[in-house]
């Protein structure tokens, strides 16, 4: 079947169309996305701004038309932390449904962690043993661990790179100066504090292979020397804690407007990179992880795989 997945994330609205069937590797047929940075369009009252809602409706409508033009058999549409946590989430979802005909399913943070874990398990296979999976999004951090396709532990924390950039570092994409040193130190202390209960919970769950997904981790790995995207999907990529510390040490002194000059750093996420690096370093340090394998599959692929699993065998 041809399956369309519409991911309304905290940074982008991403349409991925794949061809696949139950038990098979889903092969991408089309991909398009628009950068909205919804996590940064939350007002002081916690609501998604009118401008953010307008942009979301437009992006969803455009993606629906694109999916129809590609003859998709099914369109799975879901939203994550930016929409989930907005105080006007219900009104925004209703407006999207009324104006585009698309019903967005809002995934819980735990569901995000579970779906991402499934994708990583399928990518590495059973030989990977017990997995620990980390994913830093725009609005939240997901952590999952376990031996099966369903993790033994799945948690979500409001430690997304976009959210922390907006609330803690208070920088914008065109900032000509790096964040103040005291703001960075305050952010590190805040992240450590939010991680405390999760670290305690995960001490009861063992793992053999720590893995990271998401654009944030891929970018940090590239800056630390991992293979570029041009090396292909199958190239092995890793991020060591020592390499991450070096990356964090120099990007904290670079203005966001100049981070885009670094290889592998996208224009749309450059200003969020420092916050993402702070979270990544804290998690690796607190969980005593020396190195992470980078997985190219994440939440979208997990949603696709779960849907394909539900198809009746032919």
C-alpha positions as CSV (number, residue, x, y, z in Angstrom):
1,X,0.0,0.0,0.0
2,X,1.0,3.6,-0.3
3,X,0.9,5.2,3.1
4,X,1.1,8.9,3.9
5,X,2.3,10.1,7.3
6,X,1.8,13.7,8.4
7,X,3.9,14.6,11.3
8,X,3.0,17.9,13.0
9,X,6.0,18.4,15.1
10,X,7.4,21.2,17.3
11,X,9.7,22.4,14.4
12,X,8.2,21.2,11.2
13,X,5.1,19.8,9.5
14,X,6.5,16.8,7.6
15,X,4.7,14.7,5.0
16,X,6.3,11.3,4.3
17,X,4.8,8.9,1.8
18,X,6.1,5.4,1.7
19,X,5.4,2.2,-0.2
20,X,5.2,-0.9,1.9
21,X,3.3,-3.9,3.2
22,X,3.1,-5.9,6.3
23,X,6.4,-7.4,7.3
24,X,8.3,-5.4,4.7
25,X,10.8,-2.5,4.8
26,X,8.8,0.7,4.1
27,X,10.5,2.5,1.2
28,X,10.1,6.3,1.0
29,X,8.4,7.6,-2.2
30,X,8.1,11.3,-1.3
31,X,9.0,13.7,1.4
32,X,8.2,17.3,2.0
33,X,8.2,19.6,4.9
34,X,7.6,23.2,6.0
35,X,9.3,24.8,9.0
36,X,6.8,26.4,11.4
37,X,8.7,26.2,14.7
38,X,5.4,25.8,16.6
39,X,7.3,25.3,19.9
40,X,8.5,28.9,19.6
41,X,5.0,30.2,18.7
42,X,3.5,29.7,22.1
43,X,2.4,32.9,23.8
44,X,2.8,33.9,27.5
45,X,-0.6,32.3,28.2
46,X,0.6,28.9,26.9
47,X,-1.6,29.1,23.8
48,X,-0.5,28.7,20.2
49,X,-0.6,32.1,18.6
50,X,-3.1,33.1,15.9
51,X,-0.2,33.3,13.5
52,X,1.0,29.8,14.5
53,X,-2.5,28.4,14.1
54,X,-2.9,30.1,10.7
55,X,0.4,28.6,9.5
56,X,-0.5,25.2,10.8
57,X,-3.9,25.1,9.0
58,X,-2.2,26.2,5.7
59,X,0.6,23.6,6.0
60,X,-1.8,20.7,6.8
61,X,-4.1,21.7,3.9
62,X,-1.1,21.7,1.5
63,X,0.2,18.4,2.8
64,X,-3.3,16.8,2.4
65,X,-3.4,17.9,-1.3
66,X,0.1,16.6,-1.9
67,X,-0.8,13.2,-0.4
68,X,-3.9,13.0,-2.5
69,X,-1.9,13.8,-5.6
70,X,0.4,10.9,-4.8
71,X,-2.5,8.4,-4.7
72,X,-2.0,7.5,-1.0
73,X,-4.2,4.7,0.3
74,X,-4.2,6.1,3.8
75,X,-3.1,9.3,5.5
76,X,-2.0,9.1,9.2
77,X,-1.9,12.5,10.7
78,X,-0.5,13.1,14.2
79,X,0.7,16.0,16.4
80,X,3.3,16.0,19.2
81,X,4.3,18.2,22.1
82,X,3.8,21.7,20.7
83,X,0.1,21.1,19.9
84,X,-0.3,18.7,22.8
85,X,0.8,21.2,25.4
86,X,-0.8,24.3,24.0
87,X,-3.6,25.6,26.3
88,X,-5.8,26.1,23.2
89,X,-5.0,22.7,21.7
90,X,-8.6,21.6,21.4
91,X,-9.6,24.8,19.5
92,X,-6.6,24.4,17.2
93,X,-7.4,20.8,16.4
94,X,-11.0,21.6,15.7
95,X,-10.0,24.4,13.4
96,X,-7.6,22.1,11.5
97,X,-10.3,19.5,11.1
98,X,-13.0,22.0,10.0
99,X,-10.8,23.8,7.5
100,X,-8.8,20.9,6.0
101,X,-10.8,17.8,6.8
102,X,-7.7,16.3,8.5
103,X,-8.1,14.8,12.0
104,X,-4.9,15.2,13.9
105,X,-4.3,12.5,16.5
106,X,-2.4,14.0,19.4
107,X,0.2,11.5,20.6
108,X,1.1,11.5,24.3
109,X,4.8,11.8,25.2
110,X,4.9,8.1,26.3
111,X,3.4,7.1,22.9
112,X,6.1,9.1,21.1
113,X,8.7,7.2,23.1
114,X,7.1,3.9,22.4
115,X,6.7,4.5,18.6
116,X,10.3,5.7,18.3
117,X,11.5,2.7,20.3
118,X,9.7,0.4,17.9
119,X,11.4,2.0,14.9
120,X,14.8,1.7,16.5
121,X,14.2,-2.0,17.4
122,X,13.2,-2.8,13.9
123,X,16.2,-1.0,12.5
124,X,18.8,-2.7,14.6
125,X,17.0,-6.0,15.1
126,X,17.0,-8.4,18.0
127,X,20.8,-8.8,18.0
128,X,21.0,-5.3,19.5
129,X,19.9,-6.8,22.8
130,X,18.4,-4.4,25.4
131,X,18.0,-0.9,23.9
132,X,18.1,2.5,25.4
133,X,16.6,5.1,23.0
134,X,16.9,8.9,23.3
135,X,15.1,11.4,21.1
136,X,15.4,15.2,21.4
137,X,12.6,17.0,19.6
138,X,11.6,20.6,19.4
139,X,9.2,20.4,22.4
140,X,10.2,17.3,24.4
141,X,12.8,14.7,25.2
142,X,11.7,11.0,24.9
143,X,13.6,8.1,26.6
144,X,12.6,4.5,26.3
145,X,14.4,1.2,27.3
146,X,13.7,-2.5,27.0
147,X,14.3,-5.8,25.3
148,X,11.1,-6.3,23.3
149,X,9.3,-4.1,20.7
150,X,7.3,-2.6,23.5
151,X,9.7,-0.8,26.0
152,X,9.8,-1.6,29.7
153,X,10.1,2.1,30.4
154,X,8.9,5.1,28.2
155,X,9.0,8.6,29.5
156,X,8.8,12.1,28.1
157,X,10.1,15.4,29.5
158,X,9.5,19.0,28.4
159,X,13.2,19.3,27.4
160,X,12.9,19.9,23.7
161,X,15.5,22.1,22.0
162,X,12.9,24.6,20.7
163,X,11.1,24.9,24.0
164,X,14.3,25.5,26.0
165,X,15.6,28.0,23.4
166,X,12.5,30.0,23.7
167,X,12.0,29.8,27.5
168,X,15.6,29.5,28.9
169,X,18.1,30.8,26.4
170,X,15.8,33.4,24.9
171,X,17.6,33.6,21.5
172,X,16.2,33.9,18.0
173,X,17.5,32.6,14.7
174,X,19.2,35.9,13.7
175,X,20.8,36.6,17.1
176,X,24.2,38.2,16.5
177,X,25.6,37.3,19.9
178,X,25.7,33.9,21.8
179,X,23.5,33.4,24.8
180,X,24.8,34.8,28.1
181,X,27.0,32.3,30.0
182,X,24.8,32.5,33.1
183,X,21.8,31.5,31.0
184,X,23.6,28.5,29.7
185,X,24.6,27.5,33.2
186,X,21.0,28.0,34.5
187,X,19.8,25.8,31.6
188,X,22.2,23.0,32.6
189,X,21.0,23.2,36.2
190,X,17.4,23.1,35.1
191,X,17.9,20.1,32.8
192,X,19.7,18.2,35.5
193,X,16.9,18.9,37.9
194,X,14.2,17.7,35.5
195,X,16.2,14.5,34.8
196,X,16.5,13.5,38.5
197,X,13.4,11.4,38.7
198,X,13.9,9.8,35.3
199,X,17.5,8.8,36.2
200,X,16.2,7.2,39.3
201,X,13.5,5.3,37.4
202,X,16.0,4.1,34.7
203,X,18.4,2.7,37.2
204,X,15.9,-0.2,37.5
205,X,16.1,-0.8,33.7
206,X,19.2,-2.3,32.2
207,X,20.4,-1.8,28.6
208,X,23.2,-3.0,26.3
209,X,23.0,-0.6,23.4
210,X,22.3,3.1,23.8
211,X,20.9,4.7,20.6
212,X,19.8,8.2,19.7
213,X,17.5,9.5,17.0
214,X,16.3,12.9,15.9
215,X,17.8,15.8,13.9
216,X,19.4,17.2,17.0
217,X,21.5,14.1,17.7
218,X,22.3,13.6,14.0
219,X,23.6,17.2,13.8
220,X,25.7,16.9,16.9
221,X,27.1,13.6,15.7
222,X,28.1,15.3,12.4
223,X,29.8,18.1,14.2
224,X,31.7,15.6,16.2
225,X,33.0,13.9,13.1
226,X,30.3,11.4,12.0
227,X,29.7,10.6,8.3
228,X,27.7,13.3,6.4
229,X,24.2,12.5,5.1
230,X,25.8,12.0,1.6
231,X,27.4,8.8,2.9
232,X,24.0,7.2,2.7
233,X,21.4,5.8,5.1
234,X,23.4,2.7,6.0
235,X,26.6,4.4,7.1
236,X,27.3,3.8,10.8
237,X,27.2,7.0,12.8
238,X,28.1,7.5,16.5
239,X,28.3,10.2,19.0
240,X,30.7,9.9,21.9
241,X,30.4,11.9,25.1
242,X,33.9,13.2,24.6
243,X,33.0,14.4,21.1
244,X,29.8,16.0,22.4
245,X,31.6,17.9,25.1
246,X,34.0,19.3,22.5
247,X,31.1,20.4,20.3
248,X,29.2,21.9,23.2
249,X,32.4,23.7,24.2
250,X,32.7,25.6,21.0
251,X,29.1,26.2,19.9
252,X,28.2,27.9,23.1
253,X,30.5,30.8,22.0
254,X,29.1,31.1,18.5
255,X,26.2,33.4,17.7
256,X,23.1,31.5,16.3
257,X,23.3,33.5,13.1
258,X,26.8,32.0,12.5
259,X,26.1,28.4,13.5
260,X,24.5,27.9,10.0
261,X,28.0,28.2,8.5
262,X,29.0,24.9,10.2
263,X,28.7,21.8,8.0
264,X,25.5,19.8,8.8
265,X,23.7,22.6,10.6
266,X,20.4,23.5,9.1
267,X,19.2,27.1,8.9
268,X,15.9,26.3,10.6
269,X,17.4,24.7,13.7
270,X,20.8,26.4,14.1
271,X,19.6,28.6,17.0
272,X,18.2,25.5,18.8
273,X,21.4,23.5,18.6
274,X,23.0,24.8,21.9
275,X,19.9,23.9,23.9
276,X,19.8,20.5,22.3
277,X,23.5,19.9,23.0
278,X,23.0,20.8,26.7
279,X,20.2,18.2,27.0
280,X,22.2,15.6,25.1
281,X,25.3,16.1,27.3
282,X,23.2,16.0,30.5
283,X,21.5,12.7,29.5
284,X,24.7,11.0,28.5
285,X,26.4,12.2,31.7
286,X,23.6,11.3,34.1
287,X,23.1,7.9,32.5
288,X,26.8,7.3,32.2
289,X,26.7,6.7,28.4
290,X,30.1,6.8,26.7
291,X,28.8,6.6,23.1
292,X,25.5,6.5,21.2
293,X,24.7,4.8,17.9
294,X,22.7,7.1,15.7
295,X,19.5,5.6,14.1
296,X,18.0,7.1,11.0
297,X,14.6,5.8,11.9
298,X,12.5,7.6,14.5
299,X,8.9,8.5,15.3
300,X,7.5,8.7,11.8
301,X,8.9,5.3,10.9
302,X,7.5,3.9,14.1
303,X,4.0,5.1,13.2
304,X,4.3,3.6,9.7
305,X,5.5,0.2,11.1
306,X,2.7,0.1,13.6
307,X,0.1,0.8,10.9
308,X,1.6,-1.9,8.6
309,X,1.5,-4.4,11.4
310,X,-2.2,-3.8,11.7
311,X,-2.9,-4.8,8.1
312,X,-4.4,-8.2,7.5
313,X,-1.9,-10.6,5.8
314,X,-2.7,-11.1,2.1
